[in-house]
Amino acid sequence: MRQFRNLLPRAKVGFGVPLVVAGAVVAAVAVPGTSNACFPIRGGKGFRITSLVTAYPACSGPTVQLYPGVRRCLVYTAHDLLHVPITVSSLSVVGVTLTTQPRDPALPPCSTAELDLSKSSFSGSLVVPALGVASVAEPITLVDDGANQDNCESATFNFVYSGTGTYTDTTATALASFPNPSSEDQRVAFIATVTPTVREPNKPTGAVSFYLCTSARCPSPVLLGSANLGTEGRAGWSTSSLAAGTNLIEAIYKSPATDFAGSTSTLVAQVVEQAKHRHDRRSCRLARNGGTRNAPSYFYGTLVNCTAASP
């Protein structure tokens, strides 16, 4: 799960002074993670966060100022930059800096300790639509410490946010066979190509399984073999054991992670033509002129009175 840290908008403090809350991301820095199941914020991809402070408990409407002892709402807004929905699982303030001009040097200075963020973290499931936004609010309070806090008036708290999230991208699996038609005992290669809806930031991983179907709906598929996806999103498997006639083959992709959904190809009708002369490795006797004689182990033609021979 990758975790990302963003320098984000400011919350301003005032005692009746008009509030100004910035609404743009200052910077975005990716923090190393341990799983490719999450999307990175790099190259403009992933998600970004903006925020504002509103009245509690409505947690909506115009922005308001922080005031000692008064609970407010810190409204996080996640912006999805991908063409698939994302699910944000956590948002929190991980750093605070303070910009202030003391009104009276004789008074205690305002500090970041004046801010209560103990309940400001979000943990859950915030679904953000593709290329859309979604918001969630958590409580935030400027502590009333019982002392003179005039030096916190007009102070600006600069927040550093951390957020994690995942996405599940849809995929499409295409299947092709070569050669088609083929002849009995001829090796046929099946190539499955898995394509994600969004090509960045990750590529599909996992395996593709190849199945033999008895009908178009494939109610009881028979597993023929499996192969891992390569770096180009392709998996190949081959066989020379298909029976003569039309063989219905499908490929099914399954992802080992949560970032890609599985998909199934359309059926490929592999036509296997029956050989005109069978190469039969058996010990036989050939009927000719009313009699019989031993036939060679390798024999082309009609065989009679055959018994199995060692390969």
C-alpha positions in Angstrom: 0.0 0.0 0.0 1.6 3.3 -1.0 1.3 6.3 1.2 1.5 9.9 -0.1 2.1 13.2 1.6 0.8 16.5 0.4 1.5 20.1 1.5 -2.0 21.4 1.6 -4.2 24.5 2.2 -4.0 26.6 5.3 -6.5 27.2 8.1 -6.5 30.7 9.4 -7.3 31.9 12.9 -9.3 35.0 13.6 -11.5 36.7 16.1 -14.0 38.3 13.7 -11.4 38.9 10.9 -12.4 37.7 7.4 -11.0 34.2 6.8 -8.9 33.4 3.8 -8.4 29.6 3.1 -6.1 28.6 0.2 -7.6 25.9 -2.1 -4.7 24.6 -4.1 -2.1 21.8 -3.5 1.3 23.3 -2.9 3.3 20.1 -3.6 3.0 16.4 -3.8 5.7 13.9 -2.7 5.4 10.2 -3.0 6.5 8.1 0.0 7.8 4.6 -0.8 5.4 1.7 -0.2 5.3 -2.0 -0.1 2.5 -2.9 -2.6 1.6 -2.1 -6.1 -2.0 -2.3 -5.2 -2.1 1.5 -4.6 -1.7 4.3 -7.1 1.3 6.6 -6.9 1.2 10.4 -7.2 3.7 10.9 -9.9 3.6 12.5 -13.3 0.3 14.0 -12.4 -1.4 10.7 -11.8 -3.2 9.3 -8.8 -5.1 11.8 -6.5 -4.6 15.1 -4.9 -6.2 16.7 -1.9 -7.6 20.1 -1.1 -9.3 21.3 2.1 -11.3 24.0 3.9 -12.6 24.6 7.3 -16.4 24.9 7.8 -18.9 25.2 10.6 -19.6 22.2 12.9 -21.7 20.1 12.8 -23.1 20.9 9.3 -19.6 20.5 7.8 -20.7 22.4 4.7 -21.3 25.9 3.5 -18.8 28.8 3.5 -15.4 28.7 5.1 -15.1 29.9 8.7 -12.3 30.8 11.0 -10.9 28.8 13.8 -11.8 30.1 17.3 -10.5 29.0 20.7 -12.7 26.3 22.2 -15.0 26.1 19.1 -15.2 22.9 17.2 -15.0 23.2 13.4 -15.0 20.8 10.5 -11.9 20.1 8.5 -13.3 19.1 5.0 -10.9 16.9 2.9 -11.7 16.8 -0.8 -10.0 14.1 -2.9 -9.5 14.7 -6.6 -9.3 11.6 -8.8 -6.9 12.1 -11.7 -7.5 8.6 -13.2 -10.1 7.3 -15.6 -11.3 4.7 -13.1 -12.8 5.2 -9.6 -10.5 5.2 -6.6 -11.1 4.4 -3.0 -9.4 6.6 -0.4 -8.9 4.7 2.8 -7.1 7.2 5.0 -6.5 10.9 5.3 -4.7 12.7 8.1 -2.7 15.7 9.1 0.9 14.6 9.7 2.6 18.0 10.0 1.7 21.5 11.0 3.7 24.7 10.6 2.6 28.1 11.8 2.8 31.5 10.1 2.0 34.4 12.5 2.9 37.9 13.4 2.8 38.5 17.2 0.4 41.2 18.1 2.2 41.8 21.5 5.7 40.5 22.1 4.9 40.5 25.8 2.3 37.8 25.4 2.9 34.1 25.0 3.5 33.2 21.4 1.0 31.2 19.4 2.2 27.6 18.7 1.0 24.5 16.8 0.2 23.0 20.2 -2.8 25.3 20.3 -4.4 23.0 17.6 -6.3 19.8 18.5 -6.0 17.3 15.7 -6.7 14.2 17.7 -10.0 13.6 15.9 -9.1 15.0 12.5 -7.9 11.8 10.8 -10.2 9.9 8.4 -10.2 6.1 8.2 -12.7 4.3 6.1 -13.8 4.1 2.5 -14.2 7.3 0.4 -15.1 6.4 -3.2 -14.1 9.0 -5.7 -15.5 8.7 -9.2 -13.3 8.7 -12.2 -11.9 12.2 -12.9 -14.2 13.4 -10.1 -14.1 14.5 -6.5 -15.5 13.4 -3.1 -15.3 15.0 0.3 -15.3 13.9 3.9 -15.2 16.0 7.1 -13.5 15.4 10.5 -13.5 17.6 13.6 -10.8 20.2 14.3 -10.5 22.5 17.2 -8.3 25.4 18.3 -7.7 24.7 22.0 -9.0 27.2 24.6 -6.0 27.1 27.0 -7.5 29.6 29.4 -4.7 32.0 28.8 -4.5 35.1 26.7 -4.4 33.8 23.1 -4.5 37.2 21.3 -1.2 36.2 19.5 -3.0 33.5 17.7 -5.3 36.0 16.0 -4.7 36.0 12.3 -2.3 33.1 12.6 -2.2 30.7 9.7 -1.7 26.9 10.2 -0.1 25.1 7.3 -1.0 21.5 7.1 0.9 18.5 5.6 -1.5 15.7 4.8 -1.0 12.1 4.3 -3.4 9.9 2.3 -3.6 6.3 1.0 -5.9 4.8 -1.5 -6.5 2.0 -4.0 -8.1 1.5 -7.4 -9.4 -1.4 -9.4 -8.9 -1.0 -13.1 -11.0 -3.0 -15.5 -9.3 -5.1 -18.1 -10.0 -6.7 -21.5 -8.5 -10.1 -22.6 -8.1 -10.9 -26.2 -7.2 -14.4 -27.5 -5.7 -15.4 -30.8 -4.4 -18.7 -32.1 -1.7 -19.6 -34.7 -2.1 -21.3 -37.1 -5.8 -21.6 -37.6 -6.8 -23.9 -39.1 -4.2 -26.5 -38.2 -3.8 -30.2 -38.8 -3.7 -33.1 -36.4 -0.5 -33.4 -34.3 0.5 -29.8 -35.4 1.4 -27.5 -32.5 -0.9 -24.6 -32.1 0.0 -21.5 -30.1 -2.5 -19.5 -28.2 -1.7 -15.9 -27.2 -3.7 -13.9 -24.7 -3.3 -10.2 -24.4 -4.6 -8.4 -21.3 -5.2 -4.6 -21.7 -6.1 -2.3 -18.8 -8.5 0.6 -19.2 -5.9 2.9 -17.7 -2.3 2.2 -18.8 -0.7 4.1 -15.9 0.5 3.9 -13.3 0.8 0.1 -13.2 0.5 -2.8 -15.6 -1.5 -6.0 -15.1 0.3 -8.9 -13.4 -0.8 -12.5 -12.8 -1.7 -15.4 -15.0 -4.0 -16.4 -17.8 -5.6 -19.8 -17.9 -6.7 -21.5 -21.2 -9.8 -23.6 -21.3 -11.5 -26.0 -23.7 -15.3 -25.4 -24.0 -17.9 -27.8 -25.2 -20.4 -25.1 -26.3 -20.5 -21.3 -26.8 -21.7 -20.7 -23.2 -18.8 -22.8 -21.9 -20.8 -24.3 -18.9 -18.1 -26.8 -17.9 -14.7 -25.5 -19.1 -11.7 -27.9 -19.1 -8.4 -26.4 -18.0 -5.8 -26.9 -20.7 -2.9 -24.9 -19.2 -1.8 -21.6 -17.7 0.9 -19.0 -18.3 2.1 -15.9 -16.6 1.7 -12.4 -18.1 4.9 -10.9 -19.5 5.9 -7.3 -19.4 3.8 -6.5 -22.5 0.7 -8.0 -21.0 0.8 -11.2 -23.0 0.7 -14.8 -22.0 1.3 -17.8 -24.4 0.5 -21.5 -24.3 0.8 -24.1 -27.0 -0.3 -27.7 -27.6 -0.3 -30.4 -30.3 -3.0 -32.5 -28.6 -6.2 -31.0 -29.9 -8.7 -33.4 -31.4 -9.7 -33.2 -35.0 -12.7 -30.9 -35.5 -13.6 -27.5 -34.0 -12.2 -26.8 -30.6 -13.7 -23.8 -28.6 -11.0 -22.1 -26.5 -11.3 -19.3 -24.1 -8.7 -17.4 -21.9 -9.4 -16.1 -18.4 -7.2 -13.5 -16.7 -7.1 -13.3 -12.9 -5.1 -10.6 -11.0 -3.2 -11.5 -7.8 -3.7 -7.9 -6.5 -6.6 -5.5 -6.1 -5.5 -3.0 -8.7 -6.9 -4.9 -11.8 -10.1 -6.8 -12.3 -10.1 -10.1 -14.1 -11.6 -10.6 -17.5 -12.5 -13.4 -20.0 -11.8 -13.5 -23.7 -14.3 -14.3 -26.4 -14.2 -17.9 -27.7 -11.7 -18.8 -30.4 -12.8 -21.6 -32.7 -9.6 -23.6 -33.4 -10.2 -25.8 -36.4 -8.1 -29.0 -36.5 -8.2 -30.8 -39.8 -8.0 -34.6 -39.8 -5.0 -36.0 -41.5 -5.6 -38.0 -44.7 -3.1 -40.6 -43.8 -2.5 -41.6 -40.2 1.0 -42.4 -39.0 0.1 -45.4 -36.8 2.8 -46.9 -34.6 1.4 -50.5 -34.1 2.3 -54.0 -35.0 -0.2 -55.1 -37.6 -0.9 -57.6 -40.2 -1.9 -56.5 -43.7 -4.6 -58.4 -45.6 -3.5 -59.0 -49.2 -4.6 -61.5 -51.8 -6.6 -63.5 -49.3 -3.5 -63.8 -47.0 -1.7 -61.8 -44.4 1.8 -60.7 -43.7 3.5 -58.6 -41.1 3.3 -54.9 -41.6 6.1 -52.5 -40.5 5.6 -50.5 -37.3 5.4 -47.3 -39.3 2.6 -47.9 -41.8 0.5 -45.7 -44.0 -2.8 -47.1 -45.1 -5.6 -49.4 -43.7 -4.5 -51.6 -40.8 -6.1 -54.8 -39.7 -5.5 -57.3 -36.9 -3.4 -54.7 -35.0 -1.8 -55.1 -31.5 -0.2 -52.4 -29.5 3.6 -52.0 -29.9 6.1 -50.3 -27.8 6.9 -46.7 -28.9 
